[in-house]
């Protein structure tokens, strides 16, 4: 009987953990599905106006107080590649 109780407690803990994981994954999947426009807009920016904005920043035309991580040499490209890899991993 002790082994049964021990096993049920362990499986219950695993059940709770798996439930939490799936709940979080479902929220993330919903959020990702809703973000298609975000990724599309970033990809268009990278292939369009990005270089102009990057060069403007290099000339000091963008004030220092403006957040501009999107202009980092590899940041945006790496982000879009990561999204592409994740889509391939998930078979999307």
N, C-alpha and C positions, 0 to 999 in steps of 0.2 A: 504494500500500500504506500509506503514512503516513496518508493521509486515512481509510482504513478503520480503522486502529488508533485514531486520534484519535476517530473517530465511535463505535467500540465502547466506548472508555473513557468517553466522555461519556454514552452510553446506559446503561452499567453504573452510573455514578454516579446517574443519574436513576432507574434501576431500584431501586437501594438506597434512595434517598430515598423513592420511592413505596411501597416495601415497609414502610419504617419508619412512614410516615404511616398506612397502612392498618392496621398492627398496633396503633398507638396509638388509632386511631379505633375499631377493634373492641373494644379494652379499655374505652374510654369508652362505647361503645354498650352493652356488657354491663353496665357499672356503672349507666348511666342506666336501662336496663330494670329492673334490680333495685331502683331507687329510687322506684318508683311510690308506695309507701306513705309515703315521706318527704315527697314533694310533696303528697300527699293530706292528711297530718297537718298540714302547715304551712298549707294552704289552709283547713282546718277551724279551726285556731287563729286565723287572721286574721279569720274571720267569726264566731268565738265568743268565747273568753276573752281575746283580745289586748287589747281596750280596757280590760278590768278590770285586767290586768297593767300596761298602760301607765299607767293612772291611779294604781295603787299605786306605781309607780316615781316618778311625778311627786310623790307625797306623801312620798317618801323611805322607803318601806316595804321597798324591796329594797336590801340592803347593797351598798355600792360595789364590793366584791370580786366580786360576781356579774356575770359577763359577760352583757350584755343588748342586744347588737346587734339581736336580733330585735324589740326594742321601738322601734327608731328609727322616726321618722315615716314614712319611705318605704322603708326597707330591705327588709322582708318583701314588701311589695306589688311593688316593683321586681323582686325575685328571682322571684316567681311570674309576673310579666308577661314577664320574660326567658325563662323556661321555656316559656311559652305561645307566644312568638314563635319560639323554636327548634323547637318541635313543628310549627308551621305551616310553617316553612322546610323542615323535613325531610319534610313531608307525613304527619305522624303524627296 
